[in-house]
Amino acid sequence: MGTRLKLTLTLVLLVLLAVGYAAATWVANQRTAAVVVEHTAQALGVTTSLEYASVTLLTGGIRLSGLAADNPTGFDAPQVLLLPQVQGRVRITTLLRPVVEMSSLTLSDMELHLERREGIGNYTLVLDHFIREGRHLGDPHRRFVIETLVVRDAMVHLDLVPRLGPAGRLSVPIHELRLTDIGGAEQGLMLQEVVGVVVRSVLQAVLERVARDIPGAILREFRDQLEQLPEASGSDASRGDVEPLAGTGNLSPPSELR
């Protein structure tokens, strides 16, 4: 076989490999986006969208941008949850197993909008859906274990007593919330249950900070629902750093919560 023919065959093989890798990456990106949107929507019971998903097959890197879960009808903020950046790393050897292992997952710049209108909270609707139905809608044969999950630079906006107007609104920044061994004690969690772990951990961190600033009835409602959500099993799970409140004053105790 001549040198020129060998070179040609080598180039053809390299092109085929590059095309194959690009095609596999495109399929992985599309599949990842579809799974994230579907399972988040199932967990929260609201329309969910994602701007961008990128998977690096050789290293197991995952990057998501612009995950948004719409607010239920009747509330002011466009989204109940906005998550601009997600980065993670999957152990490639586990991708085809029933339990997928992730060494890390970082959620950056999350925003939660918690509102109460006409005597009901958007959080009540979302959490009720998760408890009754959302957590059970996933594929029980595809589970996840996450070694370290970090929520970084989150902001939770509270508008729980609308009659007070701007004076009744609070924003709670969370610098960092670090959880470990997600799903490790349960042989993995479905993706919907991972969403539940994140929501529970963030809201618990917020409630610890604002327990004396919101009406007791609302606080009890929150806590009763959070007790029914899955939690991180790691013994060193940390609440992280919750920064001082931004907003005005004490919401408690108004007699009118509507």
N, C-alpha and C positions, 0 to 999 in steps of 0.2 A: 504494500500500500504506500503510495507516494506521500511525501511530506505535505504537499498542498491538500491532498484529500484528507489526511489526518487532521490538519488544521481546520479544514471546513467542517468535518464531523464534530470536532471539539467545540467549535463556535455554535453549531446547531444545537448540540447538547446543552451548552450553557444558556442559550436563548430559551430552550424548552424548559430548563430548570427555573429560569427567571420568570417566565410566563406562568409556570405552574405555581411558583411561590406567590406571585402577585395574585393569581386567581384564588389560591387557598386563603391568602390574607383578606381579600375582598369578601369571600364567603364568611370568614370568621368575624370580620367587622360587622357585616349585616346580621349575622346570627346573634352576636353579642348584643347589638342594639335592640333587636326584636325581643330577646329574652328579658333584658333589663326593663324595657317598657312594659311588656306584658305582665311580668311578675310584680312590678311596683304598682301597676294599676289594679291588679287583683288584690294585692295586700291592702291598699288604701281605699279602693272603691271609687276612684276618681280618674278622669282622663289624664293620661301621662304622656309626655313627649321627651325626646332626646335629640340634641343637635348633632352629636358626633360620637362615634365609638372607634377606637383604634386598638388592635391586638397585634403584638409582636410575637410571632409564633416561635422564633428561635429562643427567646428569653423568658416568655410567659408574661411579658408586661401588658397591662391593660390600662387604657386611658379613656375616660368618658368626659364629655362636656355638655353642659346645658340640660341637665335632667330637671324637669319641671312637672309637678303634680298640681293640677288645677284645684282651686277652691270649690267646695260644694256650692250649689246655687243658693243665693240669698246673702252672701257675704261679700265684703268690699274688696279685699286684696285679690289680685288675679290668680295667685297661686297660694296654696297652703304650704307647699314645700318647693324650694328652689335650691338646686345643688349644682353650682357652676363647674366644679372640678372633682373628679374621682380618679385616683391612681391606685393600682394594685399589682401584685405579682402572684402568678399561679405556678405551682410546681407542675411542670409539663408532664411528668410521668404519671400524674394522677388524673389527667384530663379525661381519659376514657374509663375511669373507675366510677363506681356509684357515689363515692365520696371524693369531691374535688378539694384539694388542700391549697390554701392561699397563705403565703408567708406574711403578707401585709396588705392592708386596704386603708387608704387615707381619703377622707371626705373633707374637702376644703371649701370654705366660704359659704357654708349652708345657711339658708334663711328659712325660718318657720314663722308663719303668720297665724296666730291663735286668736280667734274672734268669738264674740258672743252677741247674737242678735235675736230679738224676739224670744228670749228665754232659753235659747239653745246655742251650744257652741259648735263651731266647725270641727273642733277636736273631738267632741262627743260623737258626731256622725262618723268621722273617720275611724276612731278607735272602736266604736261599736261594730262597724263593718269588719274590721280586722278580727275582733274577738269572735264574732258569730260565724264569719265565713272566710275572710281573706286569708287567714293563716293556714287554712286547710286546702287551698286551691292549687298548691304547687305539685310538682312531680315528686312523690315519695322516694323514687329511685334515683334522684339526682340531688345530692346534699352537699353542703359546704362546711369545711372547718377553716376558720381564720385565726392564725396565730396571734396577730396584733391588728386591731382596728383603731384608727385614730380619727377623731372629729376635730378639725382645726379651724379656728377663726369663724365660729358659728355665731349667728345673731338670731335671737328669738324675740319676736314682737308680740306683745300682749295688749289686746284691746277687749277687755272682758266686762267693762261697765260702760256701755256706749253713751249713757245719759250724762256722763261726766265730760264727754268730749275729749279734747287733747290732754286735759289734766288727768284723765284716767288711763293713759297709754304708757306702757313701759317697754323698754328694749333691754334685753339681757344678753350681753356678749359672753361667749365662752371661748377662751383662748385655746384650750386643748382639753380633750376628753379621751382618755386612753383605756381601751378594753382589751383583754387577752382571752385566748382560748375560747373563741366563739364556736359553739357547737362541739367542742371537744368531749364533753361529758355525755353527749347525746348521740354519738356516732354521726355527727353532722346535722345541720339545720337546712331546711328548704330555704330558697332565696327569700320567700315572703317572710319567713321567721327571722331572717337576718335583718330585714327592714324593721320588724317589730323590736328587735334588740336595740337597734340604733335609736328609734323613736323613744323607747322607754328610757334609755340611758340619758338622752339629751333632756327630756322633760323632767326626769328626776333631778338632774343637776340644776335645772332652772327652778323647780319648786323648792328645793333646799334654800335657794337664794331669796325667793319672793314669798315664802310661806306667811310672813307677817304683813305682806303688802296687798294681798288679794282676799276677797271675802271667804269666810270659812266654808260656806256651802260649795263654792266653786272648787276650793282646795280639796275638799273631801271627794267631790266628783272626779277630779283628776286622779287622785290617789287610788280610788276604787277601781278605776279602769286600768291604770298602770300595773296594778297587782296581777292583772290577767294577761299581761304581755310577757313574752319570753325575755330572759335576761342573760347577760354574759355569765358563763360558768367559771371563768378564771378567778382564783382566789385573790389575785392582785389587781383585779379590775379597779380602776381609779376614776373618781369623779373629775379629776383634772382641775384646771384653773378657771373659775368663773369670775369675771371681772365685775366691777361695780355697776349698778343699775344706771341706765341712761333713760331719762324721762322724769316725770314729775310725780312726786309724792306717794302717799299711801292710799290705796284703793279701799281699804277696809275700815270700818264695816258699813257700807251703804245698805240701807234697808231695801232699796230697789235695785235689782240686779239686771234688769232688762235693758 
